[in-house]
């Protein structure tokens, strides 16, 4: 029983020190001014420092309460939140031209439920929330070069089961498999990858003598065109909205 108490204590101490005290110390005349960094992340995403406003907690109830400290500075103003639906999977569909993935988005299906239907071999109406949760982990994980070991760890399932999900996925979504293989092959030939908007990232890790570093390079080759393109699109959208 003590473990649960320790974890709860650690969480509360973190919330207090990082957010309650931290945000207070960085407030000036009732406002907090973050700095957005354009050139820090390798994928091209904006990052936020002093304070980092991209990691204000949302998952747990205690952490979520902290979001109430952010208020519009005028009475008739609102805080506006906008997001793209499954942007990285849409970009993967664009790159891979996989027929099932493309069809999911064109017909407006729940893409994770469709993946669960394909991987588990059941109809859409038979997909359970647990199946969808596992399919979601597969959908996002494979873009990041997740292995059966990593998937087993993330879902707390046996490695054999994780391997089965990945094998089933690539059998059904062969276009995705071909795209990921081509992405690595092209990156090895060119020593670099590019986003949809032609932004460049060198991948020297692919030639490294250390096997772990080479595998990391392969993950970069698979994911940077997807994650980097999402970052580019997001920045363009922010400028247009502004």
C-alpha positions in Angstrom: 0.0 0.0 0.0 2.9 2.4 0.6 3.8 2.5 -3.1 0.5 4.2 -4.0 1.0 6.8 -1.3 4.6 7.5 -2.4 3.5 8.0 -6.0 0.7 10.3 -5.0 3.1 12.3 -2.8 5.6 12.6 -5.6 2.9 13.8 -8.0 1.6 16.4 -5.6 5.1 17.7 -4.8 5.9 17.9 -8.5 2.6 19.9 -9.1 3.4 22.2 -6.3 7.1 22.9 -7.1 6.9 23.0 -10.9 3.5 24.6 -11.4 2.1 26.3 -8.3 5.4 27.8 -7.1 7.0 27.8 -10.6 4.3 29.7 -12.4 3.9 32.1 -9.5 7.6 33.0 -9.6 7.4 33.7 -13.3 4.3 35.9 -13.2 4.7 39.6 -13.9 1.8 41.9 -13.1 -0.6 38.9 -13.1 0.6 37.6 -16.5 3.0 34.9 -17.6 5.1 35.4 -20.7 6.5 32.2 -22.2 9.2 32.2 -25.0 8.5 30.2 -28.1 11.6 28.6 -29.6 11.6 28.0 -33.3 14.9 26.1 -33.7 15.3 23.9 -30.6 13.4 20.7 -31.5 14.8 18.5 -34.2 11.4 17.8 -35.7 10.6 21.5 -36.1 7.9 21.8 -33.6 7.6 25.0 -31.6 8.8 24.6 -28.0 8.0 26.8 -25.1 10.4 27.8 -22.3 10.4 29.7 -19.0 7.8 28.6 -18.3 7.0 25.6 -20.6 3.3 26.0 -21.3 3.2 22.9 -23.4 3.2 20.5 -20.4 0.5 21.9 -18.2 -1.0 18.7 -16.8 -4.3 17.4 -18.2 -4.5 13.7 -17.5 -5.1 13.6 -13.7 -7.8 15.5 -11.9 -5.4 17.3 -9.5 -3.2 18.5 -12.4 -6.2 19.5 -14.5 -7.2 22.0 -11.7 -4.1 24.0 -12.6 -5.6 24.9 -16.0 -8.1 27.1 -14.2 -5.4 29.6 -13.4 -5.3 30.6 -17.1 -8.1 33.2 -17.9 -8.8 35.6 -20.7 -7.6 39.1 -19.8 -10.9 40.7 -20.9 -14.4 39.8 -19.8 -15.8 39.1 -23.3 -12.7 37.3 -24.5 -12.2 33.5 -24.7 -9.3 31.1 -24.7 -9.5 29.3 -28.0 -8.1 25.8 -28.5 -7.7 24.3 -32.0 -6.3 21.0 -33.1 -6.0 18.9 -36.2 -7.7 15.5 -36.0 -5.1 12.7 -36.3 -2.8 14.9 -38.3 0.2 12.6 -38.3 -1.9 9.6 -39.4 -3.3 11.7 -42.2 0.2 12.6 -43.3 1.1 8.9 -43.2 -1.9 8.1 -45.4 -0.7 10.8 -47.8 2.9 9.5 -48.0 2.0 5.8 -48.1 -1.2 6.0 -50.2 -2.3 2.9 -48.3 -5.8 2.1 -49.6 -7.3 1.1 -46.2 -5.8 4.1 -44.3 -6.9 6.5 -47.0 -10.4 5.1 -47.2 -10.7 5.5 -43.4 -10.1 9.2 -43.6 -12.1 9.8 -46.8 -15.1 8.0 -45.4 -14.8 9.7 -42.0 -14.4 6.5 -40.0 -12.8 6.3 -36.6 -9.3 5.4 -37.8 -8.3 3.5 -34.6 -11.5 1.4 -34.6 -10.9 0.6 -38.3 -7.3 -0.5 -37.4 -8.7 -2.7 -34.6 -11.2 -4.2 -37.0 -8.4 -5.1 -39.4 -5.8 -6.3 -36.8 -8.3 -8.4 -34.8 -10.3 -9.6 -37.8 -13.7 -8.4 -36.5 -16.4 -6.1 -37.9 -16.4 -2.4 -36.9 -19.4 -3.0 -34.7 -17.6 -5.7 -32.7 -14.6 -3.6 -31.8 -14.3 -3.1 -28.1 -12.7 -0.1 -26.3 -9.8 -2.3 -25.3 -9.2 -3.4 -28.9 -9.4 0.3 -30.0 -6.8 1.2 -27.2 -4.4 -1.4 -28.5 -4.9 -0.4 -32.1 -4.2 3.2 -31.3 -0.9 2.2 -29.7 0.0 0.3 -32.8 -1.1 3.2 -35.1 1.1 5.7 -33.4 3.9 3.4 -32.3 4.8 2.1 -35.7 5.3 5.6 -37.0 7.9 6.0 -34.3 9.6 2.7 -35.2 8.2 0.9 -32.1 9.3 -2.7 -31.8 7.3 -5.7 -30.4 9.3 -5.2 -27.2 8.3 -1.5 -26.9 4.6 -2.2 -27.7 4.5 -5.1 -25.2 5.9 -2.7 -22.5 3.4 0.1 -23.4 0.4 -2.1 -23.4 1.5 -4.4 -20.6 1.0 -7.5 -22.8 3.3 -10.5 -23.6 5.9 -9.8 -26.4 4.4 -12.6 -28.5 1.0 -10.9 -28.5 2.6 -7.5 -29.4 4.5 -9.2 -32.3 1.2 -10.7 -33.5 -0.4 -7.2 -33.6 2.4 -5.7 -35.6 2.5 -8.6 -38.1 -1.2 -8.4 -38.6 -1.0 -4.6 -39.1 1.6 -4.8 -41.8 -0.2 -7.6 -43.6 -3.4 -5.4 -43.8 -1.6 -2.1 -44.2 1.0 -3.1 -46.7 1.3 0.4 -48.1 2.4 1.7 -44.7 5.1 -1.1 -44.5 6.4 -0.2 -48.0 6.5 3.5 -47.1 8.5 2.9 -43.9 10.9 0.6 -45.6 11.4 3.1 -48.5 11.9 6.0 -46.1 14.8 4.2 -44.4 16.3 3.1 -47.7 16.2 6.6 -49.2 17.6 8.2 -46.0 20.5 5.7 -46.1 21.2 6.7 -49.7 20.9 10.4 -49.2 22.0 10.8 -45.6 19.1 13.0 -45.0 15.3 13.2 -44.9 12.9 16.0 -45.8 9.4 17.1 -44.8 6.5 17.8 -47.2 7.7 21.4 -47.3 11.2 20.3 -48.1 12.7 21.1 -44.7 15.9 19.1 -44.3 17.2 16.9 -41.5 20.5 15.2 -41.7 20.6 11.6 -40.4 24.3 10.7 -39.7 23.2 8.1 -37.2 22.4 5.7 -40.1 26.1 5.2 -40.7 27.1 4.9 -37.1 29.2 1.8 -36.1 26.9 1.3 -33.0 23.8 -0.8 -33.8 21.6 1.0 -31.3 22.5 4.4 -32.8 21.8 3.0 -36.3 18.4 1.8 -35.2 17.7 5.3 -33.7 18.6 6.7 -37.1 16.1 4.4 -38.8 13.4 5.7 -36.4 14.3 9.3 -37.3 14.1 8.4 -41.1 10.6 6.9 -40.6 9.2 9.6 -38.4 10.8 12.9 -39.2 8.9 13.4 -42.6 5.6 12.7 -40.7 6.2 14.6 -37.5 8.1 17.4 -39.3 5.4 17.9 -41.9 2.8 18.1 -39.1 4.9 20.8 -37.4 5.2 22.7 -40.7 1.5 22.5 -41.3 0.7 23.6 -37.8 3.0 26.7 -38.0 1.4 27.7 -41.4 -2.1 27.3 -39.8 -1.1 29.4 -36.8 0.1 32.2 -39.1 -3.1 32.0 -41.2 -5.3 32.0 -38.1 -3.4 35.0 -36.6 
